[in-house]
Amino acid sequence: MARILAVDDSMMIRNLVSAVLTQAGHEVVAAVDGSDALRIARDETFDLVLSDINMPEMNGISLVSKLRRIDHFKYTPIIMVTTESGDYKKKKAKSFGATGWLLKPFNEERLLAAVNKTLNK
């Protein structure tokens, strides 16, 4: 299955995402914010990144921008997992390289559907 980097400052969301995706057969590495994720990403590769937008240290849009500058993340799919639903944020995230959007709150089925759809493209 896939190797996934899950980035969220909420421990509850990180644990939920990790549990659901691990149970589905994926390997999940969790990061507490954009800075933590970037540190991990410099040394490791992933098939998919799931990232919140509003986080301390480095927000999700800045993370997307910085990941796209790393050779092995130029084409890695990145799904923004957030409560932000405004078109402005979506367009901004997409302009920096985000490939998908999943609104919180989500259930297990919606998370798995988003991950499977993105990985099977």
JOKA-V629795 format. One record per helix or strand of 3 or more residues. SS is the DSSP state (2 for helix, 1 for strand). FROM is the first residue (numbers start at 1). TO is the last residue. Records with the same first field share a line. If there is no record, write none. Layout:
# JOKA-V629795
SS->FROM-TO / FROM-TO
This chain:
# JOKA-V629795
1->3-7 / 27-31 / 48-51 / 77-82 / 100-103
2->11-23 / 34-43 / 60-67 / 71-73 / 87-96 / 108-119
